[in-house]
Amino acid sequence: MQIPKDPTTGGLSRGDIREQSRRVFEGLKESMREAGGSLRDVTLVQVFLISAADWSAMNEVWAEYFTEAPFPERATIVAKELARPEMLIEIVAFAYVEAA
């Protein structure tokens, strides 16, 4: 699971949906690197948004990170609220990384 953490402070990003989307995808990229993989190993992403109006902006940021096929499957869920009121997005990602 990735939430929009600010890498400088370690706290939550309070930016707009584009900024928060970048934070979650950067966090996912770092988690994949630590596991010995990359974003190319991601097979499924569940995106939770609090507003359907944020989908286009989130999708623009998504396209900056997932640039080559095969692309992961994606489900986008609009939720009434997330765990923290300042969060506009949260993701859950599934990946397959072969053991070294």
C-alpha positions as CSV (number, residue, x, y, z in Angstrom):
1,M,0.0,0.0,0.0
2,Q,1.3,3.5,-0.8
3,I,0.1,6.7,0.6
4,P,1.2,10.2,-0.5
5,K,4.2,10.6,1.8
6,D,6.4,13.7,1.5
7,P,10.0,12.3,1.1
8,T,11.5,15.3,2.8
9,T,9.4,15.3,6.0
10,G,8.1,11.8,6.1
11,G,4.6,13.2,6.6
12,L,1.7,13.2,4.3
13,S,1.9,15.4,1.2
14,R,-0.8,18.1,1.3
15,G,-0.5,18.9,-2.4
16,D,-3.1,18.6,-5.1
17,I,-4.0,15.3,-6.8
18,R,-1.1,15.5,-9.2
19,E,1.4,16.0,-6.4
20,Q,-0.1,13.3,-4.3
21,S,-0.2,10.9,-7.2
22,R,3.5,11.5,-7.8
23,R,4.2,10.7,-4.2
24,V,2.4,7.4,-4.3
25,F,4.0,6.3,-7.6
26,E,7.5,7.4,-6.3
27,G,6.8,5.4,-3.2
28,L,5.8,2.4,-5.3
29,K,8.9,2.8,-7.5
30,E,11.1,2.8,-4.4
31,S,9.4,-0.2,-2.8
32,M,9.9,-2.1,-6.1
33,R,13.6,-1.1,-6.2
34,E,14.1,-2.3,-2.6
35,A,12.5,-5.7,-3.6
36,G,14.8,-6.1,-6.5
37,G,12.3,-5.2,-9.1
38,S,10.9,-2.2,-11.0
39,L,7.5,-0.8,-12.0
40,R,7.6,-3.2,-15.0
41,D,7.0,-6.0,-12.4
42,V,3.8,-4.5,-11.2
43,T,0.8,-6.6,-12.4
44,L,-2.2,-4.9,-10.7
45,V,-2.8,-1.5,-9.1
46,Q,-5.9,-0.6,-7.1
47,V,-6.3,3.2,-7.1
48,F,-8.5,4.7,-4.4
49,L,-9.6,8.3,-5.1
50,I,-12.0,10.4,-3.0
51,S,-13.3,12.2,-6.2
52,A,-14.0,10.8,-9.6
53,A,-13.1,14.3,-10.9
54,D,-9.4,13.5,-10.0
55,W,-9.2,10.5,-12.3
56,S,-7.9,12.5,-15.4
57,A,-5.1,14.2,-13.4
58,M,-4.1,11.0,-11.7
59,N,-4.1,9.2,-15.1
60,E,-1.7,11.8,-16.5
61,V,0.7,11.2,-13.7
62,W,0.2,7.4,-14.1
63,A,1.3,7.7,-17.7
64,E,4.6,9.3,-16.5
65,Y,5.4,6.1,-14.5
66,F,4.0,3.3,-16.6
67,T,5.4,4.1,-20.0
68,E,6.0,0.6,-21.6
69,A,3.7,-2.3,-22.3
70,P,2.8,-4.6,-20.7
71,F,0.9,-2.2,-18.5
72,P,-0.4,-3.4,-15.1
73,E,-4.1,-4.0,-14.8
74,R,-5.8,-1.2,-12.9
75,A,-9.0,-0.8,-10.9
76,T,-10.0,2.7,-9.8
77,I,-12.3,2.9,-6.8
78,V,-14.0,6.2,-5.7
79,A,-14.3,6.1,-1.9
80,K,-16.2,8.5,0.3
81,E,-13.1,9.1,2.3
82,L,-9.6,7.6,3.0
83,A,-7.9,6.9,6.3
84,R,-6.7,10.5,6.6
85,P,-8.8,13.5,5.5
86,E,-5.8,15.2,3.7
87,M,-5.3,12.1,1.5
88,L,-6.8,12.4,-2.0
89,I,-5.3,9.1,-3.3
90,E,-4.1,5.7,-2.0
91,I,-2.9,2.7,-3.9
92,V,-2.5,-1.0,-3.4
93,A,-0.2,-2.7,-5.9
94,F,0.6,-6.3,-6.6
95,A,3.8,-7.4,-8.4
96,Y,5.8,-10.4,-9.3
97,V,9.6,-10.3,-8.8
98,E,11.6,-13.4,-9.5
99,A,14.0,-14.5,-6.7
100,A,17.6,-13.8,-7.5
